[in-house]
Amino acid sequence: MGGGGLSGVETAGELEDFVRRVRGRYYPKIGATEIRTYLVELKDELLGELPPDMGAYARQRLERRGFTVRLGTPIREVREAEVVIGNGETIPTRTVVWSGGVRPAPMVARSGVEVDHAGRVKALPTMETSRSTAFAIGDCALIPNVEEADGRPFAPTAQNAVREAKRLAANVVARIDGRPLEPYRYRTIGILASVGHHTGVGVVFGIRVRGWIAWFMWRGYYWSRVPGINRKVRVAIDWALTALFGTDPVQLKVEDASSAMGSSGRRHPPVRDHETSD
């Protein structure tokens, strides 16, 4: 698993749950020690969107369930049968899930504003950049939170981007009128993340929660956002059946004539253009 943010940790936890259940039910001859899972994160902590102790708790839970968590480690290269990380260390694998952050378009760095190592614009709380006539918001900007003592930047989420746009519009008008600019402020109701195995972490109304209660709140919030009563009932019944009888995995054997790898996992000979021209 490449990336240890919200998406990476949630995906890692759910995948581990899925693999563990499928192995025990359908592949009992495969020993638990034969399956090795890695989570590689460039930063020095997991779940950078949450307080550090929440990330530490998530790491502890994942490692307890068999994950090898590598922090402060870049992924250098993804090859056919291995992944190169750090200073050249290789991890043999044919399955790689990528959930790392997005990199802004190169045009952002070429625009003449100050950027960080990832190409994101270093902005002020008012969304001003190193160029007085340029502002930056959204995924390409690092906007510090004036409410945080360490100035931790806002997470690149849709909730922030929409509100940043409104504050930016007001600041542009203020600049034209010669009035002082206001910093962007937004306090979320909360952030929750699942770590798998009915465990979660999060911050709700400033209160830190973890364990089963955090997972229940995470699941309940998403259920509340399902549109329509009939869909809510269907989803609730499906979750209840899954809790009682487990997941029902389905294998899709999709053959692609132009692919070198078949659904059985066996390598196909390379297909020439004239063989698929019909």
Buried (B, 14 or more C-beta within 10 A) or exposed (E): BBBBBBBBBBBBBBBBBEBBEBBEEEEEEEEEEEEEBBBBBBBEBBBBBBBEEBBBBBBEBBEEBBBEBBBEBBBEEEEEEBBBBEEEEBBEBEEBEEBBBEEBEEEBBEBEBEBEEEBBBBBBBBBBBBEEEBBBBBBBBBBBBEEEEEEBBBBBBEEBBEBBEEBBEBBEEBBEEEEEBEBBEBEBEBBBBBBBBBBBBBBBEEEBBBBEEBBBBBBEBEEEEBEEEEEBEEEEEEEEEEEEEEEEEEEEEEEEEEEEEBEEEEEBEEEEEEEEEE
